[in-house]
Amino acid sequence: MSATQFQVVFDGPALAKSEMDSHELGASLISLNHLFDEADSLLNNGRTTHRLKVRGSFKRGCFKIDFASDQKLIERVQELLGSSDVQSIIAAGDLVNYLIVGTGAGMVGLFGLVKWLAGQQPTKIIEDAEGGLRVYKGDKYIKTEDRVIELFRSYKVRKALESAIAAPLTPGRVTDIAFTKDGGKTFERATIDDRAAFIAPPEEPSAHHTFTYDANVSLVNVSFKEGNQWRVHDGTANIGVYVEDRAFLEKVDANEISFSKGDVLRVRLRIEQDESPTGDLKNAFFVEEVLDHRHPEFRGQSKMTFDQSSDPEA
């Protein structure tokens, strides 16, 4: 297990008595935990689990929370990984550095980079002679590392950062949030004036792909309700399809076509696939045309399932 500690200090008019609204506190704790979860998942590819533990402490005139950041290598993954792979795990202390306080030698973390860019996108990012990265805004630059840029480019991490930093900053209530990992010697601080900088940019539109091909599918479930999916088996798995062949559907409605379990349709199948910026895929299947309808050679007594939810007498 890897562990580290850091502190978060909330300050503002609403905290003058070292008291914080329980709803605001709960939302902030959940958001911080979510931020570390997203960063841990991204940088370690799901090979670890992460959680924040709260250790309360108070200072007059503000509200301070001590956190213990614990990270555990998933046991099954540890059995499968070699020693070099285990050594490549981003530890809990490094997560705090990459997310918040930076890694030293003038290298900022995600918090410092987002604050410095103030809502702008980098003009360019180039590698420097020391192996770090220079992030330019116009002719000025700030130094960071590739792991921080990876976090910066993740929409999920940026939204989690927005919830953890921008959301709690409220005029007249919470006007300052500060983080420290060295017991208060140095702080990474955001004020109400920095709030806009931590608003995540809009998610990039999903990439859309279309594939059309002829295929044989066997019927599993036929729906007589317009707009409902039919269930078919494509030889590998059951899938839901939307039937767009109006001529075929009119024949079904007119009882000109009968179905039995195991019937095979040869269809022109279209797959509409959306790919999110994070790599998530979502498929939808459409039957553009029914090319052929074959009954099984031996039907026996099998009957297939029908969805008659559109029948008012059903």
C-alpha positions in Angstrom: 0.0 0.0 0.0 1.1 3.5 -0.8 0.0 6.5 1.4 0.7 10.2 1.9 -0.9 13.1 3.7 -1.9 16.6 2.7 -4.2 19.3 4.1 -7.0 21.4 2.5 -7.9 24.8 4.0 -11.2 26.5 3.3 -11.5 30.1 4.2 -14.1 32.9 3.8 -16.8 34.9 5.6 -19.0 31.8 6.2 -16.1 30.1 8.0 -15.2 32.8 10.5 -16.2 30.5 13.4 -14.4 27.5 12.0 -17.7 26.0 11.0 -18.7 24.8 7.6 -22.1 23.8 6.3 -22.4 20.0 6.3 -23.8 19.9 2.8 -21.0 22.1 1.4 -18.4 20.0 3.3 -19.9 16.7 2.2 -20.0 17.8 -1.5 -16.3 19.0 -1.2 -15.1 15.7 0.3 -16.9 13.7 -2.4 -15.5 15.9 -5.1 -12.0 15.6 -3.9 -12.2 11.9 -3.6 -13.7 11.7 -7.1 -10.8 13.8 -8.4 -8.2 11.4 -7.0 -10.1 8.4 -8.2 -10.2 9.7 -11.8 -6.5 10.6 -11.7 -5.6 7.3 -10.2 -7.7 5.4 -12.8 -6.2 7.3 -15.7 -2.5 7.2 -14.7 -2.6 3.6 -13.4 -5.0 2.1 -15.9 -7.2 0.6 -13.2 -4.4 -1.4 -11.5 -4.9 0.3 -8.2 -7.7 1.5 -5.9 -7.6 4.8 -4.1 -9.4 6.5 -1.3 -9.1 9.6 0.8 -9.4 9.4 4.6 -10.3 12.5 6.6 -8.5 13.6 9.7 -10.3 16.7 11.1 -8.4 19.6 12.6 -9.3 23.2 13.0 -7.7 26.6 13.1 -9.5 29.7 14.3 -11.1 31.7 11.4 -11.0 28.9 8.8 -11.7 25.3 8.3 -8.9 22.8 7.7 -9.1 19.2 6.8 -6.2 16.7 7.0 -6.3 14.0 4.4 -4.6 10.6 4.2 -4.3 9.5 0.6 -4.2 5.7 0.5 -3.6 3.6 -2.5 -3.7 -0.2 -2.8 -2.5 -2.3 -5.7 -5.3 -4.6 -6.7 -4.1 -8.0 -5.4 -5.0 -10.0 -8.5 -3.2 -7.4 -10.7 -0.1 -7.6 -8.5 0.0 -11.4 -8.9 0.0 -10.9 -12.7 2.4 -8.0 -13.0 6.2 -8.4 -13.0 8.3 -6.3 -10.6 9.0 -3.7 -13.3 5.3 -3.2 -13.9 4.7 -2.8 -10.1 7.4 -0.2 -10.1 5.6 1.7 -12.8 2.6 2.3 -10.6 2.0 6.0 -9.8 2.1 6.1 -6.0 -0.3 8.1 -3.8 2.3 10.7 -3.0 3.0 11.3 -6.7 -0.8 11.6 -7.3 -0.9 14.5 -4.9 2.1 16.0 -6.7 0.7 15.6 -10.2 -2.7 16.9 -9.2 -2.0 19.7 -6.7 1.5 20.7 -5.4 3.8 19.9 -8.3 6.9 17.8 -8.4 9.6 20.3 -7.4 12.2 22.0 -9.5 9.6 24.5 -10.6 7.4 21.8 -12.1 3.7 22.7 -11.5 0.9 20.1 -11.0 -2.5 20.2 -12.7 -3.8 22.7 -10.1 -1.0 25.2 -10.9 -1.2 24.7 -14.6 -4.9 25.2 -14.8 -4.7 28.3 -12.6 -1.9 29.8 -14.7 -3.6 29.2 -18.0 -6.7 31.0 -16.6 -9.2 29.3 -19.0 -6.9 29.5 -22.1 -5.5 26.6 -24.1 -1.7 26.3 -24.4 -0.2 27.9 -27.4 2.3 25.1 -27.7 3.9 22.4 -25.5 7.5 21.5 -26.1 10.1 19.3 -24.3 12.9 21.1 -22.6 16.5 20.0 -22.2 15.9 18.7 -18.6 13.2 16.2 -19.8 10.3 18.3 -18.6 7.7 20.1 -20.6 7.3 23.8 -21.3 3.6 24.9 -21.6 3.4 28.2 -23.5 0.7 30.9 -23.2 1.8 33.4 -25.8 5.5 34.0 -25.3 5.4 33.0 -21.6 5.7 29.4 -20.3 5.4 27.3 -17.2 7.2 24.0 -16.6 5.5 20.7 -15.9 5.6 17.0 -16.6 4.0 14.6 -19.2 1.8 13.0 -16.5 0.3 16.4 -15.7 -0.5 17.1 -19.4 -2.2 13.7 -19.5 -4.4 14.8 -16.6 -4.9 18.2 -18.2 -6.2 16.6 -21.4 -8.7 14.3 -19.7 -12.2 15.6 -19.7 -13.2 13.4 -16.7 -10.3 14.7 -14.6 -11.0 18.3 -15.6 -14.7 18.0 -14.6 -13.7 16.4 -11.3 -11.2 19.3 -10.7 -14.0 21.8 -11.4 -16.2 20.1 -8.9 -13.5 20.0 -6.3 -12.2 23.6 -6.7 -14.6 25.8 -8.6 -17.9 24.5 -7.1 -17.0 25.2 -3.4 -15.8 28.8 -4.2 -18.9 31.0 -3.5 -19.0 34.8 -3.1 -19.6 35.7 0.5 -19.1 32.2 1.8 -16.0 30.2 0.8 -13.5 32.5 -1.0 -10.2 30.7 -0.6 -9.1 27.1 -1.0 -5.5 26.1 -0.2 -3.6 22.9 -0.3 -0.4 22.0 1.5 1.7 18.8 1.7 4.5 20.2 3.9 2.6 21.1 7.0 1.8 24.7 5.9 5.3 25.8 4.8 4.0 26.3 1.2 0.5 26.4 -0.2 -1.2 26.0 -3.6 -4.1 28.5 -3.3 -7.2 29.4 -5.4 -9.4 32.4 -4.5 -12.8 33.4 -5.7 -11.1 35.4 -8.5 -9.5 32.1 -9.8 -12.8 30.3 -10.0 -13.4 30.7 -13.7 -10.0 29.2 -14.4 -11.1 25.8 -13.0 -14.2 25.5 -15.1 -13.7 22.6 -17.4 -13.8 23.3 -21.1 -16.7 21.7 -23.1 -16.2 18.0 -23.9 -15.0 17.4 -27.4 -17.8 16.1 -29.7 -17.8 12.4 -30.1 -16.5 10.8 -33.3 -19.2 9.1 -35.3 -18.7 6.1 -37.5 -21.0 4.2 -39.8 -20.6 0.6 -41.1 -23.0 -1.2 -43.4 -22.8 -4.8 -44.5 -25.0 -7.8 -45.3 -25.4 -10.4 -42.5 -27.5 -13.4 -41.5 -29.2 -13.0 -38.1 -31.6 -15.4 -36.3 -34.7 -14.0 -34.7 -35.0 -14.1 -30.9 -37.8 -11.6 -30.1 -40.1 -9.8 -32.5 -41.8 -6.5 -31.4 -45.0 -5.3 -33.0 -44.8 -1.9 -31.4 -43.4 0.8 -33.7 -40.0 2.0 -32.6 -39.2 -0.9 -30.4 -36.1 -3.0 -31.0 -36.2 -6.6 -32.3 -33.8 -9.0 -30.6 -31.7 -11.1 -33.0 -28.6 -13.3 -32.7 -25.7 -12.4 -35.0 -23.8 -15.7 -34.4 -21.9 -14.3 -31.5 -24.4 -12.5 -29.2 -27.9 -11.2 -28.9 -28.3 -7.6 -30.1 -31.1 -5.2 -30.3 -31.9 -3.8 -33.8 -34.2 -1.2 -35.2 -36.0 -2.4 -38.3 -36.2 0.5 -40.9 -37.5 -1.6 -43.9 -41.0 -0.2 -44.2 -42.1 -2.6 -46.9 -41.2 -5.6 -44.7 -42.9 -4.1 -41.7 -46.1 -3.5 -43.6 -46.2 -7.1 -44.6 -45.7 -8.1 -40.9 -48.6 -5.8 -39.9 -50.8 -7.3 -42.7 -50.0 -10.9 -41.4 -48.4 -11.7 -44.7 -45.3 -12.9 -42.9 -45.2 -15.5 -40.1 -42.3 -16.2 -37.7 -41.0 -19.3 -36.0 -38.2 -19.7 -33.5 -34.9 -20.0 -35.3 -36.0 -18.1 -38.4 -33.1 -16.5 -40.2 -33.1 -13.1 -41.9 -30.5 -12.0 -44.3 -30.4 -8.2 -43.8 -28.5 -5.1 -44.8 -27.2 -4.1 -41.3 -26.0 -0.7 -40.4 -24.0 0.0 -37.3 -23.9 3.6 -35.9 -20.9 3.9 -33.6 -20.1 6.9 -31.4 -16.7 7.2 -29.9 -16.3 9.6 -27.0 -13.0 11.6 -26.5 -12.2 9.2 -23.6 -12.4 6.2 -25.9 -15.8 4.9 -24.8 -17.8 3.2 -27.6 -21.5 3.1 -28.1 -23.2 1.1 -30.9 -26.7 1.2 -32.3 -27.9 -1.4 -34.9 -30.3 -0.8 -37.8 -31.8 -3.1 -40.3 -32.0 -1.1 -43.5 -33.5 -3.9 -45.6 -34.6 -7.5 -45.2 -33.1 -9.3 -48.1 -34.4 -12.8 -47.4 -36.5 -14.6 -44.7 -35.8 -18.3 -44.2 -37.7 -20.7 -41.9 -35.7 -23.4 -40.2 -35.8 -26.8 -41.9 -37.0 -28.5 -38.7 -39.3 -26.4 -36.6 -40.5 -29.0 -34.1 -42.9 -27.4 -31.6 -40.7 -24.3 -31.0 -42.4 -21.0 -30.8 -40.6 -17.7 -30.6 -41.3 -14.7 -28.3 -43.4 -11.8 -29.5 -43.7 -8.4 -27.9 -47.4 -7.4 -28.4 -47.3 -4.3 -26.1 -48.8 -2.2 -28.9 -51.9 -4.5 -29.0 -54.6 -2.7 -26.9 -56.2 -6.0 -26.1 -52.9 -7.6 -24.9 
